[in-house]
Amino acid sequence: MVLSPLLGFYTMLASVLLVAISSSSPFMMWVCLELNMLMFLPIMSSESGLALENTMKYFLVQSWASIFFLTGVIMSMVLGQVMLSISVFSLMLKLGAAPFHSWFISILKSSSMWILMLLSTLQKCIPLIMVMNFSVSAYIIVPLMLLTVLFTYFSLPGTISINKILALSSMVNLSWLLLSVQHSLKLLFSFFVIYTILLMSVVAVCSKHGAASFSGLINLSFLDKGAIVFVFMSLGGIPPLLGFLGKLLVLKSSLQYFNFSLILVLVYGSLLVLYTYTSRLFFTLSNSPSIKPAAKNVKTSLSVYLLCGSLASFNMMMVMPI
């Protein structure tokens, strides 16, 4: 992928994000949402495969969500705050939370790893900030979180596509993000940064081998398999890796305010994702490695895996103060 023609769009995405973070006006945030969508469309369409179809899906869904959001804000000014729930559900549609998740899974199943990472991280920033600024009631957020986790219970078993598993994992992590939204921007930012770092590590390793499913990772060398297992286990949240730190921070803050049953459902959802990673990777590890790569490929592999490994294991130095 050539980044130079799209550098301006990435710059605009970052600028719009900064404006949205510093703004408190619902209408200004709506403008940021629209600009964010318009800047992301050329990035999606520049990919190969089903890029045009995915771009049209994304445009239609985001456009309808923006219309519902603006309608809800205007109606809340006329009929009262109760109508603001329309805007909240439109934000859930933008985030891809259940039961508004079908477009999210459909796009990520056939998109590239890079688009998957952007849709799972950067494109969720503004809607999450808006949910926090609106001070959405837990009575609205909690049922959506539970529906999102329950959907993954029935969708993860039998899934072998790496893209779809990462998309479902993103939905589970969205529940944790919505839970952190109920506390503070600092907690939201901490969990979001940790998840972004881990997903970048997974995307970097998987994109290097061009694997669409875990069965495509069978004939890798021992070093390649070890790196893939390491980054997936960290993304799954196994202690003491970095993914465990993000969930530990959210759990520590949430146990004081939320019902223990809700926390237990989220933990079981994360355990299901971790079990999915483990079961798929066990099949990969149980096969013999392929022929050793050339020396130049070994050098490239070491540089990529050392970077991903250092990021994924950073929690080993941070877990003690918590």
N, C-alpha and C positions, 0 to 999 in steps of 0.2 A: 504494500500500500504506500503510495506517494503522499507525503504529508504537506509538501510545499504549497500546492494549490489550495489546500484546506486550512492552512495555518491561520488565515484571517477568521475563519468560522470558529476555530478553537479559541482564538483570542476573544471573540465576541461572546462565546459561551461563558468564559471565565469572567468577563466584564459584567454580563447580565447577572451572573450568580452573586457577585459582590454587591451590585445594586439591590438585589432582592434581600440579601442579608441585612443591609443597612436601612431598608424601608419598612414602614409600619402601616402604610396605606393599602387597603385591599385593592384599590384600582391600580396603584403602581405595581403591586405584585402581579396583578392580572396582565399588565403590560409586559412584565418580565417573563411570565409564562409564555406569552405569545412569541416574544423575541427568542426565547430559549428554544421553542419548537421550530421556528423558522431557521435558526442557525444550525439545528441538528439535522434537518431534512437533507441538505446537500451531503453531509457526512454519511448518512445512511445510504443514499442513492449512489455513492461512489464505490460501494462494495460490489462484489461479483455475486453470481447466483440469483437468488430471489430478492435482490435488493430493491427493485422497483415495486414489487408487490408488498414487501414489508414497509417500504416508505409510505405507500398509499394507506395501508392499515394504520400505521402510526399517526399519519396526518388526520385521518377521519376520526379516530378515537380521541386524539388530543383536542381537535377542534370542537367536538361535541362536549367534551369535558369542560373546556373553557367557556362555552356558551352556558352550560348549566351553572358553572361557578359564578359568572357575572349575573345570571338571572337570580341566583340565590342571594347574592349580596344586595341587589336592588330590592328584591322582595322583603328582605329582612329590615330594610330601612322604612318600608311602608307598613308591613304587617307584623313586625316584631322579630326578636332574635330567634324565635322558633323556626323560622324559614331559613336560617343560616345552615341548617342541616343539609339542605340541598347542595350548598357549596362544599360542605364536608364530604359528602358522597362523591362529588365530582373530583375532589382531590384524591379520594381512594381509587377512583377510576384511573387517574393519572399515575398513581403509584403501582397499580396492578394488584391491589389487595383483593382477596376473595370477598364477595362473589363476582367481582369485576375483573377477573384475572385472565380470561380466555385470550384476549388480544396479546397479553404479555407473553404467555407460554407459546402462542402461535408464532410470534415474531422471533423469539429467542431460539426456538427449535431449528430454524432454518437460516439464522444470521451467522455472521462471523464471530469469533471470540472477542474481537475488539468492540464490536457493537454490543455484544452481550455485556461486556464490562461497563460500557458507558451507560446503557439502559439500567443496569443494576446499581449504579453508584451515582454518577454525576447528574443524571436526569431525575433523580429522586430528591435532590437537595432542596430545590425551591418548594415543591409540595410539602415536604416535611417541615420546613421552616414556617410555611403558612399554617399548617396544622398547629404548630406550637404557638404562633402569634394569635390565632383564633381562640386559644384556650379551650379546645374541644373537650367536652365532658367524657369521662371514662366510660359512661353508660353507652356511648356511641363507639368508642375506640375498642373496648374490650370484646364485644361480639364480633367485630370485624377481625380482630386478632385471632380469636378462637376459630372462626370460619377459615381463615388462611392456614392455620396449622392443621385443622382437620382435613382440608383439601389435600395437603401433602401426605397425610396418612394413607389416603386411597390412591394417590398418583405415583408415589415413589416406588413401591414394589413392582418389579418387572421392567423398570426403566433402565435402558442400557446406553442411551445417547448422553454424551457428556454435556452437551448444550442443555438438554432438558433437565438433567439432574442439577446443573448449576442454576437453571432458572427456578426450579422448585426450592433449591437451597436459598436463593435470593428471596423467595416469598417467606420462608421461615425467618430469615434475618430481618425482613421487613417488620415482622411482628415484634422482634426485639427493638428495632428502631422506633416503632410506634410506642412501645413501652417506655423507652428512654425519653421520648418527646414529652411525656407526662411529668418529667422531673426538671430538667434544665438543659440549656443549650450546650453546656460544657460536657454533660454526659452523652448527649446526642452526637456531638462532634467527636468525642473519644471513640465511641463504638463505630461510628461511620468511617473514621480514618483507619481503624484497625481492619475492618471488613474490606475496605478498598485495597489496602496493602496486600492482604491475603489473596483476594480475588485476582489482583494483578500478578501475583506470583504463580497462581494456578494457570492463568491465561498464558503467561509467558512460557511456561513449561509445556503445556498442551499444544500451543500454536507452533512451537519449535518442531514437533513431530507430526503436526497436521492430523491428529487422531480425532475422528468424529464419535467414536465409542470406545469403551474400555477394552474391547477385544482388539482394537488397533494398536494397543500398547503391549501386546504379548511379546513381540520379537525385539524388545529393547534390551540394551545392556544392563548390567547390574547397577551401574551408576545412575542411569536414566530412571530405572524403576525406583531406586532409593529416593531420588529427588521428588518424583511424582507422589510417592507415598507420604513423604515428609510434608509437602505443601498441602496435600488433601487432608491429612490428619490435623494440621494446624487450622485449616479452614473449617473443619468439623468441630473444633473447639476442645480437643483432647488436651488435658493438662500435661506438662506446664507450658505448652506452646502459646503463641500470641493470641490465637483465637479464643482460648480459655479466658484470657484477661478481659476481653471485651464483655463476655457474658457474665463474668464475675463482678465487674463494675455495675452492670445493670441489676443483677440479682441483689447485690448489697444495698442498692438504693430502693429497690422495689419491694423488698420483704416488709418494709415498715408501713407501706401504704396500700398494698394490694392483697387480695385474698390468696392464700397459699395454693389453692386449687388452680388458679390461673397460672401462677409461676410453674407449677408442676406440669401443666399441659405444654408450656413453652419448652421446658427442659426435655420432656418426652419427644417433642418435635425435633429438637436439636439432636437427641440421641438417635432418632430414626434416620436423620440425614447422615450422622456419623456411621451408623450401621450400614447404610447404603454404600458409602465410600469404602468401608472396610470389606464388605462382601464382594464388591466389584474389583477392588485392588488385590484381594486374596487370589482371585482367578488370574490376575496378571502376574503376581509373584510366583504362582505355582508352575509357571512355564519357564523353560530354559531360555537364556538370553540369546540374542542373535550374534552374528559375527562382530568382532570389536570394530569400532569406527576408526577412521583415519586419524592421524595425530592432530591435524588442524581442527577436526570436529571435536576431539577430546578437549582441546584448549577452549573452544567456544562453549562446550557443555560445562566445563568447570567454572567458567566465569559467570554463566547464567545461573547455575545451581548454587554457587557460593552466595550470590546476591539474594536469590530467593530464600535460601536457607537461613541467612543472617536476618532477613526480615521476618520470616515465619517463626524463628526461635527467640526473638527479642524479649519475649515475656519471661524468659529464664532469669533476666536481670531485673525485672520489674515486679515479679509476683510477691517478693518478700515484704515491701512496704505496705501492701494491701492487707 
